[in-house]
């Protein structure tokens, strides 16, 4: 089984489980009965469709003989794949740390640090001015949008405003 086929089967399985669990949500007695189920159903169906398309494309490519063998992978491709896995791991780690520090440090500071880490992973450290501007801009704009316009209470943490 190829990596692409495995990568297609995972969203299919997750989509089926997600849809099953969505359909098990209790009925609401007030308001639109489909309301709390609509978005999760869209997510589950989207996951299922994307996974099926990926699996179908992989099966079609395997039948046509267009699939390159994994043994023919060059050293450069292996190196690039390892670097990609490293970035994925660092992104997951940064997300977990972000979740833990969000309440104590506050939304603005923790989001700035999280965005800075992600920007440096994607955009390299050499472009620090751009990374800093985007990180500050994203943190401030989303804070203002949610705290003032949508009236959503975000964690203030060590900042007292």
N, C-alpha and C positions, 0 to 999 in steps of 0.2 A: 504494500500500500504506500503510495507516494505521500509526500508532505502536503501537496495541494489537495489531494483527496481527503486526507485527514482534516485539513483546515476547512474543508467544505462540510464534512460530516459533523464537526463540532457545533457550528451554528444551527444545523438541522436538528440535532438532538436538543440543544438548548432552546431552540424556538418551539419545538413540540412540548417540552416540559413547561416552558413559560406560558404557552397558550393554555395548556391543561390547568395550570395553577390559576391563570386569569379567569378561566371559566368557573373555577371553584369559589371565586369571590362571592360573598353573600349579597343577596339582592338588597337594594336600598328602598326604603319605604317613602322617602321624600325626594322629590326632584326627578331627574332623568335616570331611569334604571340602567341605561347603558353608560352613563357618565363616568363612573370610576373604572369601568372596564375598557373604555375606548382606547386610551393611550397605550395601556399594556397590550391590548390586542394588536395595535399597529406595530409595536415593537416586536412582538412575537412573530407576526406574519412577515415583517421585514426581515427578521433573522432567518426564518424558514426559507423565504424566497431567495435571499442571497446565498444561503448554503446550498440550496438545490441547484441554482445557476452555476455555482462553482464546481459542484460535483458533476453536473452534466457536461460542463466544458472540459473537465479533466478526463471524463470517460470518452468524449469525442476525440480529444487529442491522443489518448492512448490507442484508440482504434485506428486512427489515421497514421500511427507510427511517428508522429511528430514529437514525441516525448524524448527529451535528452536524458541519458542515463545519469544517475547520481554519481557514478564512478568517474565520469568525465568532468566533474566539477574542478575548476582550476584553483590554484592556491589563492589567487586574488579573490575569487568568489567566496571561498571558505572564510577568508579573512574579513570580507565585507559582511558575511552572514554573522560571524562572531561579534563584530562591532555592532551590528543591528540588535542582536540579542542582548548585548551589554546595555545599549540605550533603552531597550524595552524594560530590562530589569531595573535600571536606575529610575525610569519613569514610574514604575510600580512602587518602588521604595519611596520616592519623593511623594507620591500620592498618599501612601500610608502615613508617612511622617506628617504631611499636611493635615490629614484627618485628626491626628493626635494633638497637634499644636494649635489647631484652629480656635478652640474655645479659650485657651489660656493666653495665647499671644494676641489673638484678634484677627478679624478678617483682613484688614488692610495689610498688615505686616506679613502674615503667613501667606496670603495670596501673592504678594510681591515676591517673597522668597521662592515660592513654588514656581511662579511664572519665570523668574530669573533662572532657576535650574533648568526648566524645560527649554527656555530660549537658548541657553548655552549649549544644551544637548543638540538642539536642532540647527541653530544658527552659528555655532562655534563661539568660542570665547573671544575671538579676535574682533568681533563686532559688538563690544560691550556697550557702546553708546546706544546703538539701536536696541539691544536687549533690555537695557535699563529703561529707555523711553517707553517701549511696549509694555514692560512689566508694571511700571508705575501707572501708565495710562489705563491699562486693563483693570488694575486694582481700583483705581479711583473712579473710573467711569462705571464699573459694575456696582461699586459701593453706593455711589450717588443714585444710580438707576434703581437699585433695589431698596435702599434705605429711605429715599425721599419720594420717589415716584410711586413705587409699588407698596410702600409702607411695610417692608419686611424687616424684622429685627435681625441684624447680623451681629455676630460676636464682636464686642469691642475690645476685649482683652485688656492689655496694658494701657491702651489709649483711653482717655477719660472723656471723650466728646460724644 
